[in-house]
Amino acid sequence: MGTAMQIKDKVAIVTGAAGGIGAALAEALVDGGAHVVISDIDEARLAATAERIGAVAVAGDASSEDVIARMIATAQVSFGPVDLFFANAGIGDGLGMSATDEQWQQAIDINVLAHVRAARALVPQWVQRGSGYFVTTASAAGLLTQIGSATYSMTKHAAVGFAEWLAVTYGDDGIGVSCLCPMGVDTEMLRSGMTSGGGTGGKVAAAAVTGAGEVLTPREVADQVLASVAEGTFLITPHADVREFMRRKAADHDRWIHGMQRYQRHLMGEV
Ligand SMILES: NC(=O)c1ccc[n+]([C@@H]2O[C@H](COP(=O)([O-])OP(=O)(O)OC[C@H]3O[C@@H](n4cnc5c(N)ncnc54)[C@H](O)[C@@H]3O)[C@@H](O)[C@H]2O)c1
């Protein structure tokens, strides 16, 4: 196991925390006795969530260096130095070959570079203090793939890759890293895919997720994340099947791709 952290009395920042998994993480942290700063681009919903759970809100884009600096400064002034950072804000879509450079860049900024920028701001001070914890919300799509979305598949793989690199590079400095890779979680992201904001790709993406296993509640996922932080476990897979799918992929990549092609054909016939 890596470096573990007890959350009681610790200072935590959670991004993408106006609702969904982020709000559940923030609430679970507050319940566990942590001091919490939450952030989201949706200012009104963020303020309501902060009020409900008893957290301090900093509105803004999670991928902006200025906003990240504001989150850290607010946490410092309100509670003290930041102990844990939950890089959870993310965007999903149903984009394939039609995705424009702007859409690719947006997915890369929010799903990957936001993590890099937060780590760049925090890791040096954590190394000095000999303690800190970074939690990445990636996705099972970052270990396997996301049928229906090229941008999501690629950026979530990159998020996993960055989290692995952080763990390998800074584990010896007392820094813990966990990487959350769920399949379906009952949040706005999954619901909007099903109804479909993201067009056919979004519908296929949501069907691929809900068809592959159980849809968990955000709080179930948040509780598993905090249990993993308490143990210093890197990979968090609230859906046990993900481990089995990973084993099959590693054992025979071509066979796994054929299986995914078959699953996609099946889904295309359904949506
Ligand atoms: N719901 C699922 O099935 C599922 C599965 C695997 C991974 N995830 C990941 O979980 C994370 C949380 O998503 P969720 O399911 O709770 O969905 P959600 O849509 O409820 O939450 C995402 C939040 O991120 C915020 N956000 C979007 N862009 C932002 C930006 N640029 N800056 C700051 N905030 C921004 C949104 O306003 C929203 O509140 C995401 O990274 C998502 O990819 C979700």
The ligand as an SDF file (V2000), in Angstrom:
LIG
                    3D

 44 48  0  0  0  0  0  0  0  0999 V2000
  -21.2930    9.4110  -13.4450 N   0  0  0  0  0  0  0  0  0  0  0  0
  -20.5540    8.4320  -13.8950 C   0  0  0  0  0  0  0  0  0  0  0  0
  -21.0920    7.3830  -14.3030 O   0  0  0  0  0  0  0  0  0  0  0  0
  -19.0600    8.5340  -13.8970 C   0  0  0  0  0  0  0  0  0  0  0  0
  -18.3250    7.3710  -14.1500 C   0  0  0  0  0  0  0  0  0  0  0  0
  -16.9290    7.4520  -14.1700 C   0  0  0  0  0  0  0  0  0  0  0  0
  -16.3020    8.6660  -13.9050 C   0  0  0  0  0  0  0  0  0  0  0  0
  -17.0410    9.7830  -13.6700 N   0  0  0  0  0  0  0  0  0  0  0  0
  -16.3190   11.0390  -13.4180 C   0  0  0  0  0  0  0  0  0  0  0  0
  -16.7290   11.5720  -12.1820 O   0  0  0  0  0  0  0  0  0  0  0  0
  -16.4480   12.9780  -12.1500 C   0  0  0  0  0  0  0  0  0  0  0  0
  -17.6380   13.7020  -11.5880 C   0  0  0  0  0  0  0  0  0  0  0  0
  -18.7220   13.5710  -12.4860 O   0  0  0  0  0  0  0  0  0  0  0  0
  -20.2140   13.2530  -12.0170 P   0  0  0  0  0  0  0  0  0  0  0  0
  -20.5650   11.9310  -12.5330 O   0  0  0  0  0  0  0  0  0  0  0  0
  -20.3740   13.5620  -10.5810 O   0  0  0  0  0  0  0  0  0  0  0  0
  -21.0260   14.2760  -12.9420 O   0  0  0  0  0  0  0  0  0  0  0  0
  -21.6420   15.7010  -12.6360 P   0  0  0  0  0  0  0  0  0  0  0  0
  -21.9520   16.2540  -13.9670 O   0  0  0  0  0  0  0  0  0  0  0  0
  -22.7110   15.6080  -11.6090 O   0  0  0  0  0  0  0  0  0  0  0  0
  -20.4290   16.4950  -11.9420 O   0  0  0  0  0  0  0  0  0  0  0  0
  -19.4150   17.1220  -12.6530 C   0  0  0  0  0  0  0  0  0  0  0  0
  -19.2770   18.5160  -12.0750 C   0  0  0  0  0  0  0  0  0  0  0  0
  -18.1350   19.1310  -12.6860 O   0  0  0  0  0  0  0  0  0  0  0  0
  -18.4690   20.4710  -12.9410 C   0  0  0  0  0  0  0  0  0  0  0  0
  -17.6130   21.0080  -13.9850 N   0  0  0  0  0  0  0  0  0  0  0  0
  -17.6560   20.7730  -15.3190 C   0  0  0  0  0  0  0  0  0  0  0  0
  -16.7070   21.4550  -15.9440 N   0  0  0  0  0  0  0  0  0  0  0  0
  -16.0340   22.1410  -14.9740 C   0  0  0  0  0  0  0  0  0  0  0  0
  -14.9290   23.0190  -14.9970 C   0  0  0  0  0  0  0  0  0  0  0  0
  -14.3300   23.3830  -16.1390 N   0  0  0  0  0  0  0  0  0  0  0  0
  -14.5090   23.5330  -13.8150 N   0  0  0  0  0  0  0  0  0  0  0  0
  -15.1230   23.2280  -12.6600 C   0  0  0  0  0  0  0  0  0  0  0  0
  -16.1610   22.3950  -12.5900 N   0  0  0  0  0  0  0  0  0  0  0  0
  -16.6050   21.8470  -13.7380 C   0  0  0  0  0  0  0  0  0  0  0  0
  -19.9390   20.4570  -13.3170 C   0  0  0  0  0  0  0  0  0  0  0  0
  -20.5530   21.7160  -13.1740 O   0  0  0  0  0  0  0  0  0  0  0  0
  -20.4800   19.4000  -12.3580 C   0  0  0  0  0  0  0  0  0  0  0  0
  -20.9550   19.9630  -11.1620 O   0  0  0  0  0  0  0  0  0  0  0  0
  -16.0800   13.3390  -13.5900 C   0  0  0  0  0  0  0  0  0  0  0  0
  -14.6740   13.4840  -13.6990 O   0  0  0  0  0  0  0  0  0  0  0  0
  -16.5670   12.1500  -14.4000 C   0  0  0  0  0  0  0  0  0  0  0  0
  -15.8480   11.9930  -15.5880 O   0  0  0  0  0  0  0  0  0  0  0  0
  -18.4020    9.7380  -13.6510 C   0  0  0  0  0  0  0  0  0  0  0  0
  1  2  1  0
  2  3  2  0
  2  4  1  0
  4  5  1  0
  4 44  2  0
  5  6  2  0
  6  7  1  0
  7  8  2  0
  8  9  1  0
  8 44  1  0
  9 10  1  0
  9 42  1  0
 10 11  1  0
 11 12  1  0
 11 40  1  0
 12 13  1  0
 13 14  1  0
 14 15  2  0
 14 16  1  0
 14 17  1  0
 17 18  1  0
 18 19  2  0
 18 20  1  0
 18 21  1  0
 21 22  1  0
 22 23  1  0
 23 24  1  0
 23 38  1  0
 24 25  1  0
 25 26  1  0
 25 36  1  0
 26 27  1  0
 26 35  1  0
 27 28  2  0
 28 29  1  0
 29 30  1  0
 29 35  2  0
 30 31  1  0
 30 32  2  0
 32 33  1  0
 33 34  2  0
 34 35  1  0
 36 37  1  0
 36 38  1  0
 38 39  1  0
 40 41  1  0
 40 42  1  0
 42 43  1  0
M  CHG  2   8   1  16  -1
M  END
$$$$
